[in-house]
């Protein structure tokens, strides 16, 4: 896909479109990561580690937390329910993890009243980065459970299928309808995107997919919000498709 086509795809989210355009124009500064003059105005402030007690970095449109309209002062807890409206988006931090929740998405957080902490993506799309941890963590979507081991993941879900890109790190994908259908993914840089299907295709529920719908600059933003950096080099950011399977 051309960069212009990528920009055209995301015009309903002005900040995401700006990030794609910034990437296409090379608005990055060597090893420093950000060219401040170009990027400081994207969110009204340069992405950096959020202070203690602050969860929300940016809100576009309508976002609700536990049924209440959210603002930049809203604190998102480990058991909260988050929903975004049409043409809306949320960029936020929850503990050592950060996420972009796209328009028309619903996310239920679980602090681990059972044995595992989870991010349940009921519907919609989420780009997320996770810190390394000892305790189990999962992203749960209608057709897949994603075991997380300190990584960046893009997930887009509906009742019939889920798109999963392990942007970097390791994950385990397990089909909801058939727990025997499972795959361990190790990725350096978007190496093994997958579709996970409710109904099998040619006997398979987990099938290869293309890299799509998210950007490295968005990942850089999220990692910056929790005081980390992405594990790939800036010169790798012209990435267009999956490199290889592991």
Rosetta blueprint (number, residue, H / E / L):
1 X L
2 X L
3 X H
4 X H
5 X H
6 X H
7 X H
8 X H
9 X H
10 X L
11 X L
12 X L
13 X L
14 X H
15 X H
16 X H
17 X H
18 X H
19 X H
20 X H
21 X H
22 X H
23 X H
24 X H
25 X L
26 X L
27 X L
28 X L
29 X L
30 X H
31 X H
32 X H
33 X L
34 X L
35 X L
36 X H
37 X H
38 X H
39 X H
40 X L
41 X L
42 X L
43 X L
44 X L
45 X L
46 X L
47 X L
48 X L
49 X L
50 X L
51 X L
52 X L
53 X L
54 X L
55 X L
56 X E
57 X E
58 X E
59 X E
60 X E
61 X L
62 X L
63 X E
64 X E
65 X E
66 X L
67 X L
68 X E
69 X E
70 X L
71 X L
72 X L
73 X L
74 X L
75 X L
76 X L
77 X L
78 X L
79 X L
80 X L
81 X E
82 X E
83 X E
84 X E
85 X L
86 X L
87 X L
88 X L
89 X E
90 X E
91 X E
92 X E
93 X E
94 X E
95 X L
96 X L
97 X E
98 X E
99 X E
100 X E
101 X E
102 X L
103 X L
104 X L
105 X L
106 X E
107 X E
108 X E
109 X E
110 X E
111 X L
112 X L
113 X L
114 X L
115 X L
116 X L
117 X E
118 X E
119 X E
120 X E
121 X E
122 X E
123 X E
124 X E
125 X E
126 X E
127 X E
128 X E
129 X E
130 X L
131 X L
132 X L
133 X L
134 X L
135 X L
136 X L
137 X E
138 X E
139 X E
140 X E
141 X E
142 X L
143 X L
144 X E
145 X E
146 X E
147 X E
148 X E
149 X L
150 X L
151 X L
152 X E
153 X E
154 X E
155 X E
156 X E
157 X E
158 X L
159 X L
160 X L
161 X E
162 X E
163 X E
164 X E
165 X E
166 X E
167 X E
168 X E
169 X E
170 X E
171 X E
172 X E
173 X E
174 X E
175 X E
176 X L
177 X L
178 X L
179 X L
180 X L
181 X L
182 X E
183 X E
184 X E
185 X E
186 X E
187 X E
188 X L
189 X L
190 X L
191 X L
192 X L
193 X L
194 X E
195 X E
196 X E
197 X E
198 X E
199 X E
200 X E
201 X E
202 X L
203 X L
204 X E
205 X E
206 X E
207 X E
208 X E
209 X L
210 X L
211 X L
212 X L
213 X L
214 X L
215 X L
216 X H
217 X H
218 X H
219 X H
220 X H
221 X H
222 X H
223 X H
224 X H
225 X H
226 X L
227 X L
228 X L
229 X L
230 X L
231 X L
232 X L
233 X L
234 X H
235 X H
236 X H
237 X L
238 X L
239 X L
240 X L
241 X L
242 X L
243 X L
244 X L
245 X L
246 X L
